[in-house]
Amino acid sequence: MTKDNSDKNNSKLWILIVFLLAVVGVMGYFLMQGNEQVEDLSGEKLQLTSQLEELVAEYDHLELANDSLIDIADAERTRLRSMIDSIQGLRGSDLKKLGRYKNEVYKMKIENKKLVNRLDSMSVHVENLMVEKQAVEVNLQQEQQRSAQLGQAKVLLEGELAKGSLLQLSEISTVGIKRWNSGKESETAKARRADEIKVCFTLGKNVIAQKGERMVYVRIVTPENTIVSLADSASSNTFTSNGKAMLYSNKKAVWYEGEAVETCLYISREDFTKGDYKVEVYAEDYLLGTSSVKLN
């Protein structure tokens, strides 16, 4: 081998060695750059996910008093966690996506701060409304109870007034009467001499009773437990008491002005038998009082 050929071979060898060293250097450089990018990506991912976790924590700390507000907060938490999962799934080659996420996280921090403040304010407002609603319901319940009590008191008062406005008998007397041809009368306790039974009574004073004409009915119950009736047809001498039709022996219209009024009624019969005769006095449809007389 000549010296020239040897020099040429050595020159080529050095060129090859330099080239290989250059290639190794370039590859090392790019490898170092890649590692740095991976490290940078991991740091950025950690920073972004940490920021998003802080936003999630803000929603967790909210005390919301309304289901609709809770649903809004849950939806935002779900959206934030979905973005966290997406960021954590990024690889070294997803630098562009990471940049977009950084912009989105920045915007979300601003939006969520406003939303959290709004939800908190609305929750406070809802709580105040609930307190007011409860107060109104309590007041309404109290008013309803008072109204019911007043209604009961009114019913009781009306009942007492109704009872107080009824006519009352202050006196009642019953005697047998012998009617003479001259028209004069005399009392008798003999059944064979009695032509009539005289019932006298006094309607007591009552300033709250209805004024005007009041119909009074008298019933005479014989010892045989029949009713002495003036009419030939018993059914025509009836009045109603507590919804029940009853026979009466005589009736009289009395003008009543709230002051005591005394009046008498006569009940005649062709033949009075011996025994006790019970007398019942009714004012319109209720019993005023009773009396009795015995004919021997």
C-alpha positions as CSV (number, residue, x, y, z in Angstrom):
1,M,0.0,0.0,0.0
2,T,1.4,3.4,-0.9
3,K,1.8,6.2,1.4
4,D,-0.8,8.3,-0.5
5,N,-3.4,5.6,-0.2
6,S,-2.8,5.3,3.5
7,D,-3.3,9.1,4.0
8,K,-6.5,9.0,2.0
9,N,-7.9,6.2,4.1
10,N,-6.9,8.0,7.4
11,S,-8.6,11.1,6.1
12,K,-11.8,9.3,5.3
13,L,-11.8,7.6,8.7
14,W,-11.5,10.9,10.5
15,I,-14.3,12.3,8.5
16,L,-16.5,9.3,9.4
17,I,-15.6,9.7,13.1
18,V,-16.4,13.4,13.1
19,F,-19.7,12.7,11.3
20,L,-20.7,10.1,13.8
21,L,-19.8,12.3,16.7
22,A,-21.9,15.1,15.2
23,V,-24.9,12.7,14.8
24,V,-24.5,11.5,18.4
25,G,-24.4,15.1,19.6
26,V,-27.5,16.1,17.7
27,M,-29.4,13.1,19.0
28,G,-28.3,13.8,22.5
29,Y,-29.4,17.4,22.1
30,F,-32.9,16.4,20.9
31,L,-33.1,13.7,23.6
32,M,-32.4,16.3,26.2
33,Q,-34.9,18.6,24.7
34,G,-37.5,15.9,24.7
35,N,-36.9,15.1,28.4
36,E,-37.2,18.8,29.2
37,Q,-40.5,19.0,27.3
38,V,-41.8,15.9,29.2
39,E,-40.8,17.5,32.5
40,D,-42.3,20.8,31.5
41,L,-45.6,19.0,30.4
42,S,-45.8,17.1,33.6
43,G,-45.3,20.3,35.6
44,E,-47.9,22.2,33.6
45,K,-50.4,19.3,33.9
46,L,-49.9,19.2,37.7
47,Q,-50.4,23.0,38.0
48,L,-53.6,23.0,35.9
49,T,-55.1,20.0,37.7
50,S,-54.3,21.7,41.0
51,Q,-56.1,24.8,39.9
52,L,-59.1,22.9,38.8
53,E,-59.2,20.9,42.1
54,E,-59.3,24.2,43.9
55,L,-62.3,25.2,41.9
56,V,-64.0,21.9,42.7
57,A,-63.2,22.5,46.4
58,E,-65.0,25.8,46.2
59,Y,-68.2,24.1,45.1
60,D,-67.8,21.5,47.8
61,H,-67.6,24.2,50.5
62,L,-70.8,25.9,49.3
63,E,-73.8,25.5,51.6
64,L,-76.8,25.6,49.2
65,A,-80.3,25.7,50.5
66,N,-82.1,24.9,47.2
67,D,-82.2,21.8,45.0
68,S,-81.9,23.9,41.8
69,L,-78.7,25.6,43.1
70,I,-77.3,22.2,44.2
71,D,-77.9,20.9,40.6
72,I,-76.0,23.8,39.1
73,A,-73.1,23.3,41.5
74,D,-73.0,19.5,40.7
75,A,-73.0,20.2,37.0
76,E,-70.0,22.5,37.3
77,R,-68.1,20.0,39.5
78,T,-68.7,17.3,36.8
79,R,-67.4,19.7,34.1
80,L,-64.3,20.5,36.1
81,R,-63.5,16.9,36.9
82,S,-64.0,16.0,33.2
83,M,-61.4,18.6,32.3
84,I,-59.0,17.2,35.0
85,D,-59.3,13.8,33.5
86,S,-58.6,15.2,30.0
87,I,-55.5,17.1,31.2
88,Q,-54.1,14.1,33.1
89,G,-54.5,12.0,29.9
90,L,-52.2,14.3,27.8
91,R,-48.9,12.9,26.4
92,G,-45.6,14.6,25.6
93,S,-46.7,15.4,22.1
94,D,-49.9,17.2,23.2
95,L,-48.3,20.6,23.8
96,K,-50.8,22.4,21.7
97,K,-53.7,20.9,23.6
98,L,-52.0,21.8,26.8
99,G,-51.9,25.4,25.7
100,R,-55.6,25.4,24.8
101,Y,-56.4,23.9,28.3
102,K,-54.3,26.6,29.9
103,N,-56.5,29.2,28.2
104,E,-59.7,27.3,29.1
105,V,-58.6,27.0,32.8
106,Y,-57.9,30.7,33.0
107,K,-61.3,31.5,31.6
108,M,-63.0,28.9,33.9
109,K,-61.3,30.4,37.0
110,I,-62.9,33.8,36.2
111,E,-66.3,32.3,35.3
112,N,-66.4,30.0,38.3
113,K,-65.5,32.8,40.7
114,K,-68.5,34.7,39.4
115,L,-70.7,31.6,39.5
116,V,-69.6,30.6,43.0
117,N,-70.3,34.2,44.3
118,R,-73.7,34.2,42.5
119,L,-74.6,30.8,43.9
120,D,-73.6,31.8,47.4
121,S,-75.6,35.0,47.2
122,M,-78.6,33.2,45.8
123,S,-78.4,30.6,48.5
124,V,-78.4,33.3,51.2
125,H,-81.4,34.9,49.4
126,V,-83.2,31.6,49.3
127,E,-82.5,31.0,53.0
128,N,-83.9,34.4,53.8
129,L,-87.0,33.6,51.7
130,M,-87.4,30.3,53.5
131,V,-87.2,32.0,56.9
132,E,-89.8,34.6,55.7
133,K,-92.0,31.8,54.3
134,Q,-91.8,29.9,57.6
135,A,-92.7,33.1,59.5
136,V,-95.6,33.7,57.2
137,E,-96.8,30.1,57.6
138,V,-96.6,30.4,61.4
139,N,-98.5,33.7,61.3
140,L,-101.0,32.2,58.9
141,Q,-101.5,29.1,61.2
142,Q,-101.9,31.4,64.2
143,E,-104.4,33.5,62.3
144,Q,-106.3,30.4,61.2
145,Q,-106.3,29.2,64.8
146,R,-107.5,32.6,66.0
147,S,-110.1,32.6,63.3
148,A,-111.3,29.1,64.2
149,Q,-111.4,30.1,67.9
150,L,-113.4,33.3,67.0
151,G,-115.7,31.2,64.8
152,Q,-116.3,28.8,67.7
153,A,-116.8,31.7,70.1
154,K,-119.2,33.2,67.6
155,V,-121.2,30.0,67.3
156,L,-121.3,29.7,71.1
157,L,-122.3,33.3,71.4
158,E,-125.0,33.0,68.7
159,G,-126.2,29.8,70.5
160,E,-126.3,31.6,73.8
161,L,-128.0,34.6,72.2
162,A,-130.5,32.3,70.5
163,K,-131.2,30.6,73.9
164,G,-131.4,34.0,75.6
165,S,-133.8,35.3,73.0
166,L,-136.3,32.6,73.6
167,L,-139.5,33.4,75.5
168,Q,-139.6,32.2,79.1
169,L,-142.5,31.6,81.4
170,S,-142.2,33.3,84.7
171,E,-145.6,32.0,86.1
172,I,-148.1,29.4,85.1
173,S,-151.3,28.3,86.8
174,T,-154.1,25.8,85.8
175,V,-157.6,25.5,87.4
176,G,-160.9,23.9,86.6
177,I,-163.7,26.4,85.7
178,K,-167.5,26.2,86.1
179,R,-169.1,28.5,83.5
180,W,-172.5,29.9,84.6
181,N,-175.3,31.0,82.3
182,S,-174.6,34.6,83.2
183,G,-171.2,34.2,81.7
184,K,-169.5,34.4,85.1
185,E,-166.9,31.7,86.0
186,S,-165.8,30.1,89.2
187,E,-163.0,27.8,90.0
188,T,-163.8,24.1,90.7
189,A,-161.9,21.0,91.4
190,K,-164.9,18.7,90.6
191,A,-164.7,16.9,87.3
192,R,-168.5,16.7,87.0
193,R,-168.9,20.5,87.5
194,A,-166.0,21.6,85.3
195,D,-166.8,23.0,81.9
196,E,-163.4,24.3,81.1
197,I,-159.8,24.3,82.1
198,K,-158.2,27.7,82.5
199,V,-154.5,28.1,81.8
200,C,-152.9,31.4,82.8
201,F,-149.2,32.2,82.4
202,T,-146.8,35.2,82.2
203,L,-144.3,35.6,79.5
204,G,-141.2,37.0,81.3
205,K,-139.3,40.1,80.4
206,N,-136.6,39.6,77.8
207,V,-135.1,42.6,76.0
208,I,-133.2,40.6,73.4
209,A,-136.2,38.4,72.4
210,Q,-137.9,39.1,69.0
211,K,-140.6,41.6,69.4
212,G,-144.0,41.4,67.7
213,E,-146.8,38.9,67.5
214,R,-145.9,35.5,69.0
215,M,-148.1,32.5,68.7
216,V,-148.6,30.4,71.9
217,Y,-150.1,26.9,71.9
218,V,-151.6,25.0,74.8
219,R,-151.9,21.2,75.0
220,I,-154.1,19.5,77.6
221,V,-153.3,15.8,78.1
222,T,-156.2,13.9,79.6
223,P,-155.9,11.1,82.2
224,E,-156.5,8.7,79.3
225,N,-153.4,10.2,77.6
226,T,-155.3,11.9,74.8
227,I,-155.2,15.5,73.7
228,V,-158.2,17.7,74.3
229,S,-159.0,19.3,70.9
230,L,-161.3,22.1,69.9
231,A,-161.9,21.0,66.4
232,D,-164.1,18.2,65.1
233,S,-161.1,17.1,62.9
234,A,-158.1,16.6,65.1
235,S,-155.6,17.0,62.2
236,S,-156.6,20.6,61.7
237,N,-155.4,21.6,65.2
238,T,-151.7,20.9,64.7
239,F,-148.4,22.8,65.0
240,T,-144.8,21.8,64.5
241,S,-142.3,21.4,67.4
242,N,-138.8,20.3,66.7
243,G,-139.9,19.1,63.2
244,K,-142.7,17.0,64.6
245,A,-146.4,17.7,64.0
246,M,-148.4,17.9,67.3
247,L,-152.0,18.5,68.3
248,Y,-152.9,21.5,70.4
249,S,-155.9,22.2,72.5
250,N,-156.0,26.0,72.0
251,K,-153.7,28.8,70.7
252,K,-153.5,32.5,71.1
253,A,-151.5,35.3,69.3
254,V,-149.7,37.4,72.0
255,W,-148.2,40.8,71.2
256,Y,-144.8,40.9,72.8
257,E,-142.6,44.0,73.2
258,G,-139.9,42.6,75.5
259,E,-141.8,43.3,78.7
260,A,-143.7,40.8,80.9
261,V,-147.1,39.9,79.5
262,E,-149.8,37.9,81.3
263,T,-152.5,36.0,79.3
264,C,-155.0,33.2,79.8
265,L,-156.5,30.5,77.5
266,Y,-159.6,28.4,78.1
267,I,-160.0,24.8,76.9
268,S,-163.5,23.4,77.1
269,R,-164.8,19.9,77.0
270,E,-168.3,18.4,77.3
271,D,-167.3,15.8,79.9
272,F,-164.2,16.0,82.0
273,T,-163.3,12.7,83.6
274,K,-161.7,12.4,87.0
275,G,-157.9,12.4,87.1
276,D,-154.8,14.4,86.5
277,Y,-154.6,16.7,83.5
278,K,-151.2,17.7,82.2
279,V,-150.8,21.1,80.6
280,E,-148.0,22.0,78.1
281,V,-147.4,25.5,76.9
282,Y,-145.4,26.1,73.6
283,A,-144.2,29.3,72.0
284,E,-144.2,28.6,68.3
285,D,-142.1,25.5,68.1
286,Y,-140.5,25.0,71.5
287,L,-141.8,24.0,75.0
288,L,-142.1,27.0,77.4
289,G,-143.3,25.2,80.5
290,T,-145.7,22.7,82.0
291,S,-148.4,22.6,84.7
292,S,-151.1,20.2,85.9
293,V,-154.5,20.2,87.5
294,K,-156.4,17.4,89.3
295,L,-160.1,17.1,88.9
296,N,-161.9,14.8,91.5
